[in-house]
């Protein structure tokens, strides 16, 4: 994507599926499967493309936190 498009995406808080997958260290195919199964974060269809809003990614991550038992003292 050109610099102008990338700048606009940043201002809108959007990331590509490739960027989202790379951030989590998973494949684009995994992200696509999550979408198909409706398990991943909400997404935005842009013609044939798919984008993710950063706010939706953050919300999805926070509801998928698994608490662990911590010892005190």
N, C-alpha and C positions, 0 to 999 in steps of 0.2 A: 504494500500500500504506500502511496506517496506521503510525503511529510505533512501535507495539509490534512489528509485523511486521518493520519495518526494523531495529529494535534486535536482534531475534532473528536476522535474517539476518546482521548484522554480527558478532554473537557466534559464529555458526556458520561465519563466513568464506565466505559465499555472495554472489554477485552475479547479477543478472538478465542475460539475454542482451542486453537493451538497454544495460545498463551496460557489459558486456563489449565490445560493438560500439563504443559511444561512446568507451571508453578507447583502443581501437586505431584509431579513426577510420575504421571500415568500417561498412557497412550491416548491419542485422539479417539481411537476406537473405543476405549473404555468410557470416555466422556460421551460419545455417541450412544453407547449402550445405556448409560445412566439416563440420558434424555429419553430414549425409547421406553425404558422401564419407569419413567417419571420419578427417578430417585435422586437426581442431581439438583442443582439450583435452578431456579426459573431462568429462562433464556429469552432472547429476542431474535425472531426470524427477520433476516434482512435479505429479501429475495431468496436466493439459494443458500446464502450464508447464515451462520449462527453466531450471535454475540452474547456475552454475559455481562450483566451490570455488576460492578464491583460490590455494590450494596447487597445484591442477591447472593453473591458468593460468600460474603461475610456472614450473612444470616444463616445460610446453609451450613457453613462451618460451625457456627455457634450452636446450632441445634443438633449437631453430630458429635459434640464433645462427649467423651466417655470419662466420667469422673473416676479417679483412683483413690484408694484408701491411703492416707498418709499418716505416719506415726508422729505423734507430738512428743517433744522433749527428747 
